[in-house]
Amino acid sequence: MWKLGAVAIMSLVALGGAVDAAIVRSLAGEVHPLMLGFTRALFGLIALLPWIARRPGMLRTQARFGHVLRAGLKLGSLVAMFAALQAAPLATVTAIGFAAPVFVTLGAWLILSEVPGRLRLLGMALGFIGVICILSPAMAPGAGGPLMLALLGAVLTATIQLMLKVMGRSEGAETLVAWNLIISVPLALIPAILVWSWPSPWQWGLLALQGAIGALSQLGVTRAFQLADASLVAPVDFLRLPLVALVGWGLFAQLPPLSTWVGSVLIFGAIIALARSATGRKPEATEVIRETV
């Protein structure tokens, strides 16, 4: 029953991710990615304020600088992904974003001295080949700027995940989620002011929906990883890719190139290999936190 609940939650998160991508794309040319970063944090915090108010003890922390650094990196990853989603095919950008766990594994090996086993090495190899396959059309001169932004977003997301491995030794999952939103709002407001243009009421509604989806997705992913093993939960999130592709085709007439689908299959294989390598291992308190765009 718990496993079924985890799958259901991750399926809803995947659907939310498709809606999120559609909102970002629909606002292209009208709302700057820096403004999207601010409103994402603002409305996400508003959505979770009742939860924080009921449990004020979660705000006790021993890692103030860590929270600020993580919020800055998170803002950078969001803005990079938003800019990519506004300029490149939604499915292609989403596929590149799924490569973040591959960079996490590499970083854990190089920085945290977590030597990977054969299955994780296989996952890394498949993931990197998949990324190269997707980016191959972008290797031509003058092409691929948005896809490089998507890759930057994936690398920053992986960096945040590595930070969580360290911060999780003293901070609870609820504390990490709450402080990330609280710090992100003023941090994101500063650059947003530089490009500010007042959204219409309809756009405000879309921005509010996007912020709520982002915050609830963060909680949903955390809960799903608490209920079931990564080997079951992580692959379900990949459902977001065909949903995003369907949205891109139906609403924006986007048809991703064959290289995107080939690379996506390889990255999916990498996710399965990395998830199965964690089977049977009890995660740390905050390892269940997964950064979402």
WOSULSUL-V375032 format. One record per residue. N is the residue number from 0. SS is DSSP state (a for helix, b for strand, c for the rest). PSI is psi in whole degrees, -180 to 180 (none if undefined). D_CENTER is the distance of its C-alpha to the mean C-alpha in Angstrom with 2 decimals. Layout:
BEGIN
n/ss/psi/d_center
N/SS/PSI/D_CENTER
N/SS/PSI/D_CENTER
END
This chain:
BEGIN
n/ss/psi/d_center
0/c/-43/26.74
1/a/-40/23.88
2/a/-40/22.30
3/a/-39/22.76
4/a/-40/21.11
5/a/-42/17.98
6/a/-41/17.91
7/a/-43/18.58
8/a/-46/15.80
9/a/-31/13.16
10/a/-41/15.00
11/a/-38/14.74
12/a/-41/10.97
13/a/-43/11.05
14/a/-43/13.67
15/a/-38/11.91
16/a/-37/9.09
17/a/-42/12.22
18/a/-42/13.92
19/a/-48/11.26
20/a/-40/11.49
21/a/-40/15.22
22/a/-46/15.56
23/a/-45/14.04
24/a/-39/16.34
25/a/-22/19.26
26/c/4/19.23
27/c/133/19.43
28/c/-8/22.54
29/c/-38/22.97
30/c/120/20.19
31/c/146/19.09
32/a/-33/15.44
33/a/-36/16.59
34/a/-38/17.85
35/a/-38/14.68
36/a/-40/12.99
37/a/-50/16.00
38/a/-32/16.33
39/a/-46/12.74
40/a/-43/13.64
41/a/-54/17.21
42/a/-26/16.95
43/a/-42/14.29
44/a/-43/16.90
45/a/-41/19.68
46/a/-31/18.29
47/a/-1/18.16
48/a/-42/21.40
49/a/-39/23.63
50/a/-44/21.75
51/a/-39/22.00
52/a/-34/25.64
53/a/-22/26.62
54/c/67/25.42
55/a/-21/26.15
56/a/-21/26.59
57/a/-15/22.85
58/a/-7/23.15
59/c/129/25.36
60/c/154/23.76
61/c/12/25.01
62/c/57/22.24
63/a/-48/22.44
64/a/-39/21.85
65/a/-39/18.89
66/a/-40/17.24
67/a/-46/18.13
68/a/-43/16.87
69/a/-41/13.48
70/a/-40/13.30
71/a/-43/14.46
72/a/-39/11.97
73/a/-43/9.08
74/a/-43/11.14
75/a/-42/11.66
76/a/-40/8.20
77/a/-48/7.90
78/a/-41/11.47
79/a/-44/11.28
80/a/-40/8.85
81/a/-43/11.04
82/a/-39/14.08
83/a/-43/13.30
84/a/-30/12.79
85/a/-16/16.04
86/a/-17/17.96
87/c/164/17.07
88/c/133/17.04
89/a/-43/14.04
90/a/-37/14.20
91/a/-45/14.51
92/a/-43/11.48
93/a/-42/9.37
94/a/-42/11.35
95/a/-39/10.78
96/a/-31/6.99
97/c/-11/8.13
98/c/-6/10.30
99/a/-44/8.28
100/a/-28/10.36
101/a/-44/13.35
102/a/-32/13.10
103/a/-46/12.71
104/a/-43/15.89
105/a/-44/17.64
106/a/-40/17.01
107/a/-33/18.21
108/a/-48/21.22
109/a/-34/22.13
110/c/-44/21.40
111/c/4/21.71
112/c/33/24.36
113/c/96/22.78
114/c/121/24.76
115/c/148/23.08
116/c/-174/25.31
117/a/-39/26.17
118/a/-40/23.52
119/a/-37/20.71
120/a/-40/22.54
121/a/-43/22.70
122/a/-44/18.97
123/a/-44/18.42
124/a/-47/21.16
125/a/-42/19.90
126/a/-45/16.39
127/a/-39/17.99
128/a/-40/20.53
129/a/-43/18.02
130/a/-45/16.25
131/a/-39/19.79
132/a/-44/20.84
133/a/-38/18.23
134/a/-9/18.98
135/a/-41/22.71
136/a/-21/23.57
137/a/-4/22.06
138/a/-15/24.50
139/c/146/27.30
140/c/133/28.54
141/c/5/27.12
142/c/159/24.23
143/c/8/20.55
144/a/-50/19.59
145/a/-37/16.59
146/a/-33/15.43
147/a/-34/15.90
148/a/-40/13.66
149/a/-41/10.87
150/a/-41/11.92
151/a/-42/12.02
152/a/-40/8.43
153/a/-40/7.72
154/a/-42/10.62
155/a/-39/9.74
156/a/-42/6.56
157/a/-39/9.27
158/a/-42/11.74
159/a/-41/10.24
160/a/-37/10.20
161/a/-38/13.75
162/a/-39/14.70
163/a/-34/13.89
164/a/-34/16.29
165/a/-47/18.92
166/a/-27/18.38
167/c/-13/18.36
168/c/-21/22.00
169/c/-15/23.07
170/c/140/20.42
171/c/163/19.60
172/a/-42/16.30
173/a/-40/17.51
174/a/-42/18.51
175/a/-44/15.20
176/a/-46/13.48
177/a/-50/16.60
178/a/-31/17.21
179/a/-43/13.79
180/a/-42/14.46
181/a/-43/18.14
182/a/-32/17.92
183/a/-32/15.28
184/a/-58/17.73
185/a/-31/20.67
186/a/-39/18.74
187/a/-24/17.13
188/a/-37/20.50
189/a/-56/22.41
190/a/-28/20.96
191/a/-35/20.56
192/a/-33/24.32
193/a/-23/25.15
194/c/19/23.93
195/c/133/24.54
196/c/132/26.04
197/c/121/26.70
198/c/156/24.78
199/c/165/26.98
200/a/-40/27.07
201/a/-41/25.30
202/a/-39/22.48
203/a/-40/22.29
204/a/-43/21.98
205/a/-40/19.04
206/a/-39/17.30
207/a/-43/18.15
208/a/-42/16.83
209/a/-42/13.44
210/a/-43/13.32
211/a/-41/14.53
212/a/-43/12.10
213/a/-46/9.11
214/a/-45/11.26
215/a/-33/12.60
216/a/-40/9.48
217/a/-46/8.74
218/a/-39/12.41
219/a/-44/12.57
220/a/-43/10.32
221/a/-46/12.33
222/a/-41/15.47
223/a/-42/15.05
224/a/-21/14.78
225/a/-30/17.79
226/a/-27/19.75
227/c/163/19.54
228/c/153/19.10
229/a/-31/16.00
230/a/-25/18.25
231/a/-42/18.35
232/a/-47/15.01
233/a/-46/12.56
234/a/-27/14.42
235/a/-34/14.42
236/a/-23/10.75
237/c/-12/11.99
238/a/-23/14.11
239/a/-33/11.52
240/a/-54/12.85
241/a/-31/16.46
242/a/-44/15.75
243/a/-42/14.07
244/a/-40/16.98
245/a/-42/19.41
246/a/-44/18.27
247/a/-40/18.51
248/a/-45/21.92
249/a/-37/23.27
250/a/-28/22.39
251/a/9/22.18
252/c/40/24.32
253/c/131/21.80
254/c/103/22.70
255/c/148/20.45
256/c/163/22.74
257/a/-34/23.74
258/a/-31/22.01
259/a/-43/18.58
260/a/-39/19.68
261/a/-47/21.35
262/a/-36/18.43
263/a/-41/16.16
264/a/-42/18.83
265/a/-42/18.91
266/a/-37/15.19
267/a/-42/15.60
268/a/-38/18.60
269/a/-42/16.82
270/a/-43/14.32
271/a/-44/17.49
272/a/-44/19.40
273/a/-38/16.98
274/a/-42/16.65
275/a/-27/20.44
276/a/-19/21.10
277/c/-2/19.83
278/c/132/22.13
279/c/-5/24.72
280/c/127/23.24
281/c/122/22.83
282/c/157/19.52
283/c/168/19.78
284/c/-40/19.41
285/c/10/15.87
286/c/-19/14.68
287/c/-12/13.59
288/c/128/10.85
289/c/125/7.44
290/c/134/4.63
291/c/149/2.44
292/c/none/3.17
END
